[in-house]
Amino acid sequence: MALSPVQYHMIMDILIAIAVVIFVFNIYRYFFTSHKLKEHKAYLLWSLTGFVIVFCFWLFVTISANAVDFNTTVSVIIALSPLVVMIALFFIFINLWIDYTRAKAFLKQEYAIVEVKLPKETVKSPASMELFLTALHQTSGEGGWFGKYWYGKTRAWFSLELVSVEGQIHFFIWMRKSLKNLISASLYAQFPGIEVHDAEDYAQSVHFDPKTMSIWAADLGFSKPDAYPLMSYVDYGLDKDPKEEFKVDPIAPVIEFLGSIGANQQAWIQIIVRAYKKSDHVEPGHIWKKYDKRIKEAEKIVNELHKRDPKTHVAGAADEDTGFSKMPRVTKGEEEIVSAIERNITKLGFDVGIRLMYIAKKENFNSSNIGGMQSIWKQYSAPHMNSLGTSDDLWFERIDLPWEDISGKTAEHYSKQALDMYKRRSYFYAPYIHIHGHIKPLIMSSESLATIYHFPGQVAATPTLTRVPSKKSQAPANLPV
């Protein structure tokens, strides 16, 4: 039995309503939530496609049914179809083109890696590392929109690496080769007595063999919004340069753990950084509008704690009887949060990705080291501050149940993928951003970054931390010739 026009329109109205609801819901999930953005983007695109198909079908049939000349309607649609196809292809292939141009630029780029060897006596505080990090804050290099999207230009990023090879600890810094002299000079300026040597890329020498090796990898994420800082060296009093016997250095547990790695085992920590730019962030609820995510998140938290109007910055809620603002009751803990956030945003900002990797021969693989690599970050957290933890969406954390990987092929694929990402130092661009469950870059201040990566003093007495055996000085001026 054929549908009547009323029944047909009713069914189409219901289908369009469902498509609209699904589309709006996925818009909300993509723009207003930060979890699984890649997955939400896919849902948004598919719901948009479904909505367009349903609407176009309804429009086509309605016009055709009411048109005086059916052939005229078809001719108009056919005439407009090339324009529609061009618009659709533009949105489909624009990201592929950007990835291609960047990959081509990365292939031409030369890279270098240096090892930093520490002197026997390191008396510099993490504040010196914070000053050194200013050399890594490279905001230029992208050019205008033409250079960015046609030539694939990107600003420089760096990798600060802590590596344990069978318990022997090494500090590495990976960078573009053109910036090596700048980085070396900045290191010598802040840390007299160190030695900076060109090094072979240790990661490139590791080739995964699933029959003889096991790999575990994870990326770290924040437990709270980026505006909440970590416990920093300032909170531990290291900015006041206390004597060695009174120092409490938060990096010491990390060094001790890395020094405990046994034979035929390696533990790698990779901290990938680039200068933060507000132009990378689109304001929630908008498609093109850029905003300073770092500052806006901080202001939002402070406004909520102080019950402050976002526009006028007047603190306190309005009294119902008098109409005047009542001063908010802010606890000591809340004041500490506000103080830490305000100090945090006055420092240079960095986009940061932290990757962990544990590699061992199968007979030497120690699963307790996985827990160790996850727990060595606890000293940087506090209940009222931020904390670092592994993501449950990326790589091995997704394999929870035995039947999810009966053959072991999934874990093998994740191992190869994680090792490849580590070798590439890939975090801010493809291919990492196309991995399901990838973590968005953390936004850290130079203070927080210097806290998790700096050169320890004598408080870290790990015997496997290689140091330069003697202090160097210039010869006396009165030596006989």
C-alpha positions as CSV (number, residue, x, y, z in Angstrom):
1,M,0.0,0.0,0.0
2,A,1.4,3.4,-1.0
3,L,2.1,6.1,1.5
4,S,-0.1,9.1,1.4
5,P,1.6,12.6,1.2
6,V,0.7,13.2,4.9
7,Q,2.3,9.9,6.0
8,Y,5.4,10.5,3.9
9,H,5.9,14.0,5.3
10,M,5.4,12.7,8.9
11,I,8.0,10.0,8.4
12,M,10.5,12.4,6.9
13,D,9.9,14.9,9.7
14,I,10.7,12.2,12.2
15,L,13.9,11.2,10.4
16,I,15.1,14.8,10.1
17,A,14.3,15.4,13.8
18,I,16.3,12.3,14.8
19,A,19.2,13.4,12.5
20,V,19.2,16.9,14.0
21,V,19.2,15.6,17.6
22,I,22.1,13.3,16.9
23,F,24.0,16.0,15.1
24,V,23.5,18.5,17.9
25,F,24.5,16.0,20.5
26,N,27.7,15.2,18.7
27,I,28.5,18.9,18.3
28,Y,28.2,19.2,22.1
29,R,30.5,16.2,22.7
30,Y,33.1,17.4,20.3
31,F,33.3,21.1,21.3
32,F,32.5,20.9,25.0
33,T,34.2,17.7,26.2
34,S,37.8,16.8,26.0
35,H,37.7,13.0,26.3
36,K,38.2,10.9,23.1
37,L,38.1,13.9,20.8
38,K,39.2,11.8,17.8
39,E,36.3,9.4,18.3
40,H,33.8,12.3,18.9
41,K,35.0,14.0,15.7
42,A,34.3,10.8,13.7
43,Y,30.8,10.6,15.2
44,L,30.2,14.3,14.4
45,L,31.2,13.9,10.8
46,W,29.1,10.7,10.3
47,S,26.0,12.4,11.9
48,L,26.5,15.4,9.7
49,T,26.7,13.2,6.6
50,G,23.5,11.4,7.7
51,F,21.7,14.6,8.3
52,V,22.7,16.0,4.9
53,I,21.7,12.8,3.1
54,V,18.2,12.7,4.8
55,F,17.7,16.4,4.2
56,C,18.8,16.3,0.6
57,F,16.6,13.3,-0.1
58,W,13.6,15.1,1.4
59,L,14.3,18.3,-0.5
60,F,14.7,16.4,-3.8
61,V,11.5,14.5,-3.5
62,T,9.5,17.5,-2.3
63,I,10.7,19.7,-5.1
64,S,10.2,17.0,-7.6
65,A,6.7,16.3,-6.5
66,N,5.7,20.0,-6.6
67,A,7.7,20.9,-9.7
68,V,5.8,21.7,-12.9
69,D,8.6,20.3,-14.9
70,F,10.4,17.3,-13.3
71,N,13.2,17.5,-15.9
72,T,13.9,21.1,-15.0
73,T,14.4,20.1,-11.3
74,V,16.7,17.3,-12.2
75,S,18.7,19.6,-14.5
76,V,19.2,22.2,-11.7
77,I,20.4,19.5,-9.4
78,I,22.8,18.1,-11.9
79,A,24.1,21.6,-12.7
80,L,24.8,22.3,-9.0
81,S,26.3,18.9,-8.3
82,P,29.9,19.8,-9.3
83,L,29.9,22.6,-6.8
84,V,28.6,20.4,-4.0
85,V,31.1,17.7,-4.8
86,M,34.0,20.3,-4.8
87,I,32.9,21.6,-1.4
88,A,32.6,18.0,0.0
89,L,36.1,17.0,-1.4
90,F,37.7,20.1,0.0
91,F,36.6,19.2,3.6
92,I,37.5,15.6,3.1
93,F,41.0,16.1,1.7
94,I,42.2,19.3,3.3
95,N,43.5,17.5,6.4
96,L,45.2,14.9,4.1
97,W,46.9,17.7,2.2
98,I,48.2,19.3,5.5
99,D,49.5,15.9,6.7
100,Y,51.3,15.4,3.3
101,T,53.0,18.8,3.2
102,R,54.2,18.4,6.8
103,A,55.5,14.9,6.3
104,K,57.4,16.2,3.2
105,A,58.9,19.0,5.3
106,F,59.8,16.7,8.2
107,L,61.5,14.3,5.8
108,K,63.8,17.2,4.6
109,Q,64.6,18.3,8.1
110,E,67.8,17.2,9.8
111,Y,67.8,16.3,13.5
112,A,70.5,16.0,16.2
113,I,70.7,14.5,19.7
114,V,73.1,15.4,22.4
115,E,73.9,13.8,25.7
116,V,74.5,16.0,28.8
117,K,77.0,14.7,31.3
118,L,76.8,16.2,34.7
119,P,79.7,17.4,36.9
120,K,80.5,15.6,40.1
121,E,79.2,18.6,42.0
122,T,75.9,20.1,40.7
123,V,74.9,23.1,42.8
124,K,72.4,24.7,40.4
125,S,68.7,24.7,41.3
126,P,65.9,23.9,38.9
127,A,65.6,27.7,38.4
128,S,68.6,27.4,36.1
129,M,66.8,24.8,34.0
130,E,63.8,27.1,33.8
131,L,66.1,29.8,32.4
132,F,67.5,27.3,29.9
133,L,64.0,26.4,28.8
134,T,63.6,29.9,27.4
135,A,65.9,28.8,24.5
136,L,63.3,26.1,23.7
137,H,60.5,28.6,23.5
138,Q,60.6,28.9,19.7
139,T,57.4,30.5,18.5
140,S,58.6,31.3,15.0
141,G,59.2,29.0,12.0
142,E,55.6,28.5,10.8
143,G,55.5,31.6,8.6
144,G,52.1,32.8,7.4
145,W,49.2,30.7,6.4
146,F,50.8,30.0,3.0
147,G,53.9,28.6,4.5
148,K,52.0,26.7,7.1
149,Y,49.5,25.0,4.8
150,W,51.4,24.9,1.5
151,Y,55.0,24.2,2.6
152,G,54.0,22.4,5.8
153,K,56.1,24.7,8.0
154,T,55.9,24.1,11.8
155,R,57.6,25.7,14.8
156,A,60.4,23.7,16.3
157,W,59.8,21.1,19.0
158,F,62.3,19.4,21.3
159,S,62.5,16.2,23.3
160,L,64.0,16.1,26.8
161,E,64.8,12.5,27.6
162,L,65.8,10.5,30.7
163,V,67.1,7.1,29.7
164,S,68.1,4.1,31.7
165,V,70.0,1.3,29.9
166,E,70.5,-1.6,32.3
167,G,70.5,0.9,35.1
168,Q,73.0,3.4,33.5
169,I,71.2,6.8,33.5
170,H,71.6,9.3,30.6
171,F,70.2,12.8,30.0
172,F,69.5,13.4,26.3
173,I,68.1,16.4,24.3
174,W,66.8,15.9,20.8
175,M,66.3,18.9,18.5
176,R,66.5,20.2,14.9
177,K,70.1,20.2,13.8
178,S,70.0,23.9,13.0
179,L,69.3,24.7,16.7
180,K,72.1,22.5,18.2
181,N,74.6,25.4,18.7
182,L,71.9,27.5,20.4
183,I,70.9,24.7,22.7
184,S,74.5,23.8,23.6
185,A,75.4,27.4,24.3
186,S,72.4,27.8,26.5
187,L,73.3,24.7,28.5
188,Y,76.8,25.8,29.1
189,A,75.6,29.3,30.1
190,Q,73.4,27.9,32.9
191,F,75.4,24.8,33.9
192,P,79.1,25.4,34.1
193,G,81.1,22.2,34.3
194,I,78.7,20.0,32.3
195,E,79.8,18.3,29.1
196,V,77.6,18.3,26.0
197,H,78.4,15.6,23.5
198,D,76.9,14.6,20.1
199,A,75.3,11.2,20.5
200,E,73.8,8.4,18.4
201,D,70.1,8.1,18.7
202,Y,69.7,5.2,21.1
203,A,66.1,4.6,20.1
204,Q,67.0,3.9,16.5
205,S,69.2,1.0,17.6
206,V,66.2,-0.8,19.1
207,H,64.3,-3.1,16.7
208,F,61.2,-4.8,18.1
209,D,61.2,-8.6,17.8
210,P,58.0,-10.0,19.3
211,K,59.7,-13.4,19.8
212,T,62.4,-12.2,22.1
213,M,61.3,-8.8,23.4
214,S,58.4,-7.3,25.3
215,I,57.5,-3.6,25.3
216,W,55.2,-1.6,27.5
217,A,54.4,2.1,26.7
218,A,52.1,4.8,27.9
219,D,51.5,8.5,27.6
220,L,50.8,10.7,30.6
221,G,47.8,13.0,31.0
222,F,46.6,15.5,33.7
223,S,43.9,14.6,36.2
224,K,42.6,18.2,36.2
225,P,42.4,21.1,33.7
226,D,45.7,22.4,32.4
227,A,45.4,25.6,34.5
228,Y,46.1,23.6,37.7
229,P,49.9,23.4,38.1
230,L,51.9,20.5,39.4
231,M,53.8,20.7,42.7
232,S,56.9,22.5,41.6
233,Y,60.4,23.0,42.8
234,V,59.3,26.3,44.3
235,D,56.8,24.4,46.5
236,Y,59.7,22.2,47.6
237,G,61.8,25.2,48.5
238,L,64.5,24.6,45.9
239,D,64.3,28.2,44.6
240,K,66.0,29.3,47.8
241,D,69.1,27.1,47.1
242,P,69.2,25.2,50.4
243,K,72.3,23.2,51.4
244,E,72.5,19.7,49.8
245,E,71.7,18.0,53.1
246,F,68.4,19.9,53.4
247,K,67.3,19.6,49.8
248,V,64.1,17.6,48.9
249,D,64.4,17.2,45.2
250,P,61.2,15.7,43.6
251,I,63.3,14.2,40.7
252,A,65.3,12.0,43.1
253,P,62.7,9.1,43.1
254,V,62.7,9.2,39.3
255,I,66.5,8.9,39.2
256,E,66.6,6.1,41.8
257,F,64.0,4.1,39.9
258,L,65.8,4.4,36.6
259,G,69.0,3.3,38.4
260,S,67.3,0.1,39.6
261,I,66.6,-1.2,36.1
262,G,68.3,-4.6,35.6
263,A,70.2,-6.4,32.9
264,N,68.7,-6.7,29.4
265,Q,66.2,-3.9,30.3
266,Q,65.7,-0.3,29.3
267,A,63.4,2.4,30.7
268,W,62.8,5.6,28.6
269,I,61.1,8.8,29.6
270,Q,60.4,11.2,26.7
271,I,59.2,14.8,27.4
272,I,58.3,16.4,24.1
273,V,57.9,20.2,24.2
274,R,57.1,23.2,22.0
275,A,56.2,26.8,22.6
276,Y,52.6,27.3,23.5
277,K,50.6,29.6,21.1
278,K,47.1,30.7,21.7
279,S,46.5,30.5,17.9
280,D,46.4,26.7,18.2
281,H,43.2,26.7,20.3
282,V,39.6,27.2,19.1
283,E,37.2,28.5,21.6
284,P,34.5,25.9,22.7
285,G,31.3,26.6,20.8
286,H,33.0,28.3,17.9
287,I,34.5,26.9,14.7
288,W,37.1,29.5,13.8
289,K,37.5,31.8,16.8
290,K,40.9,31.5,18.5
291,Y,41.4,32.1,22.2
292,D,44.1,31.9,24.9
293,K,43.1,28.6,26.5
294,R,45.7,28.8,29.2
295,I,44.6,32.2,30.5
296,K,40.9,31.6,30.0
297,E,41.0,28.3,32.0
298,A,42.9,30.0,34.8
299,E,40.4,32.9,34.9
300,K,37.5,30.5,35.0
301,I,38.8,28.6,38.0
302,V,39.7,31.8,39.9
303,N,36.3,33.3,39.1
304,E,34.6,30.2,40.4
305,L,36.6,30.1,43.7
306,H,36.1,33.8,44.3
307,K,32.5,33.8,43.0
308,R,33.7,36.6,40.7
309,D,31.8,38.0,37.8
310,P,33.7,37.0,34.6
311,K,33.1,40.4,33.0
312,T,33.4,42.9,35.9
313,H,35.8,40.8,38.1
314,V,33.7,41.9,41.1
315,A,33.9,39.1,43.7
316,G,31.0,37.8,45.7
317,A,27.4,36.9,45.0
318,A,24.7,39.6,45.2
319,D,22.8,39.9,48.4
320,E,19.1,39.3,47.8
321,D,18.1,42.0,50.4
322,T,20.6,44.8,49.7
323,G,21.7,44.0,46.2
324,F,25.3,44.6,47.2
325,S,28.0,41.9,46.6
326,K,28.8,39.7,49.6
327,M,32.5,38.9,50.1
328,P,33.1,35.2,49.4
329,R,34.5,33.0,52.1
330,V,37.6,31.6,50.6
331,T,39.5,28.9,52.5
332,K,43.2,28.8,53.0
333,G,43.5,25.9,50.6
334,E,41.5,27.7,47.9
335,E,43.8,30.8,48.3
336,E,46.8,28.5,47.8
337,I,45.2,27.2,44.6
338,V,44.6,30.7,43.3
339,S,48.1,31.8,44.2
340,A,49.6,28.7,42.5
341,I,47.5,29.2,39.3
342,E,48.4,32.9,39.1
343,R,52.1,32.2,39.5
344,N,51.8,29.4,36.9
345,I,50.3,31.6,34.2
346,T,53.0,34.3,34.6
347,K,55.6,31.9,33.4
348,L,56.3,30.9,29.8
349,G,53.9,28.3,28.5
350,F,54.7,25.0,26.7
351,D,52.7,22.3,24.9
352,V,54.0,19.1,26.4
353,G,53.7,15.4,25.7
354,I,55.1,12.8,28.1
355,R,55.8,9.3,26.9
356,L,57.0,6.3,28.9
357,M,58.5,3.1,27.6
358,Y,59.9,-0.1,29.2
359,I,61.7,-2.6,27.0
360,A,63.2,-5.9,28.0
361,K,64.0,-9.4,26.8
362,K,61.1,-11.7,27.5
363,E,63.0,-13.7,30.2
364,N,64.0,-10.4,32.0
365,F,60.7,-8.5,31.7
366,N,59.7,-7.4,35.2
367,S,56.0,-6.3,35.4
368,S,56.7,-4.5,38.6
369,N,58.7,-1.9,36.7
370,I,55.5,-0.9,34.9
371,G,54.0,0.1,38.2
372,G,57.2,1.8,39.1
373,M,57.1,3.9,35.9
374,Q,53.5,4.9,36.7
375,S,54.1,5.8,40.3
376,I,57.4,7.9,40.1
377,W,55.2,10.9,39.3
378,K,53.3,11.1,42.5
379,Q,55.6,13.6,44.2
380,Y,54.5,16.2,41.6
381,S,50.9,16.0,42.7
382,A,48.8,17.2,45.7
383,P,45.1,17.0,46.4
384,H,44.6,20.7,45.5
385,M,47.0,20.7,42.6
386,N,47.2,18.7,39.4
387,S,48.7,15.2,38.9
388,L,50.1,13.1,36.2
389,G,48.8,9.6,35.3
390,T,48.6,7.2,32.4
391,S,45.7,7.3,29.9
392,D,43.3,4.3,29.8
393,D,42.6,4.8,26.1
394,L,46.0,4.5,24.5
395,W,47.9,1.4,23.7
396,F,48.1,-1.4,26.3
397,E,45.7,0.1,28.8
398,R,42.8,-0.7,26.4
399,I,43.5,-4.5,26.6
400,D,41.6,-5.3,29.8
401,L,40.0,-8.7,29.1
402,P,41.8,-11.9,28.0
403,W,39.6,-12.4,24.9
404,E,40.4,-8.9,23.6
405,D,43.8,-10.2,22.5
406,I,43.9,-14.0,22.4
407,S,46.5,-14.2,19.7
408,G,48.7,-11.4,21.1
409,K,48.7,-9.6,17.8
410,T,47.0,-6.5,19.2
411,A,49.7,-6.1,21.8
412,E,52.3,-6.7,19.2
413,H,50.8,-4.0,17.0
414,Y,50.7,-1.5,19.9
415,S,54.4,-2.3,20.7
416,K,55.5,-1.5,17.2
417,Q,53.3,1.6,17.1
418,A,54.5,3.0,20.4
419,L,58.2,2.4,19.5
420,D,57.7,4.1,16.1
421,M,56.1,7.1,17.8
422,Y,59.0,7.3,20.2
423,K,61.6,7.2,17.5
424,R,59.8,9.9,15.5
425,R,59.3,12.1,18.6
426,S,55.8,12.5,17.2
427,Y,53.2,14.1,19.4
428,F,51.9,17.4,18.0
429,Y,51.4,16.3,14.4
430,A,50.6,13.2,12.3
431,P,51.0,10.3,12.6
432,Y,50.5,10.4,16.4
433,I,47.4,12.6,16.2
434,H,45.7,9.9,14.1
435,I,46.2,7.2,16.6
436,H,42.9,6.2,18.3
437,G,43.0,7.4,22.0
438,H,45.8,9.8,21.5
439,I,46.2,12.4,24.3
440,K,46.0,16.1,23.6
441,P,49.1,18.0,24.5
442,L,49.4,19.2,28.1
443,I,49.9,22.9,28.7
444,M,52.7,23.4,31.3
445,S,54.6,26.4,32.6
446,S,58.4,26.6,32.4
447,E,58.3,26.2,36.2
448,S,56.5,22.9,36.1
449,L,58.6,21.6,33.1
450,A,61.8,22.5,34.9
451,T,60.5,20.5,38.0
452,I,60.1,17.3,36.1
453,Y,63.3,17.6,34.0
454,H,66.4,19.1,35.6
455,F,69.8,18.0,36.6
456,P,69.9,16.7,40.2
457,G,72.5,17.7,42.7
458,Q,74.3,15.4,45.2
459,V,70.9,14.7,46.8
460,A,70.5,12.1,44.0
461,A,73.4,9.8,45.0
462,T,72.4,7.0,42.5
463,P,75.7,5.3,41.7
464,T,74.7,4.6,38.1
465,L,74.1,8.3,37.3
466,T,77.2,9.0,35.2
467,R,79.0,12.2,36.2
468,V,82.2,13.9,34.9
469,P,84.8,12.7,37.4
470,S,86.7,16.0,38.0
471,K,86.0,19.7,38.0
472,K,87.6,21.6,35.2
473,S,89.3,25.0,35.6
474,Q,91.7,27.1,33.7
475,A,95.5,26.8,34.2
476,P,97.2,29.3,36.5
477,A,98.4,32.4,34.6
478,N,102.0,32.3,36.0
479,L,102.9,28.8,34.7
480,P,106.4,28.8,33.1
481,V,106.4,28.4,29.4
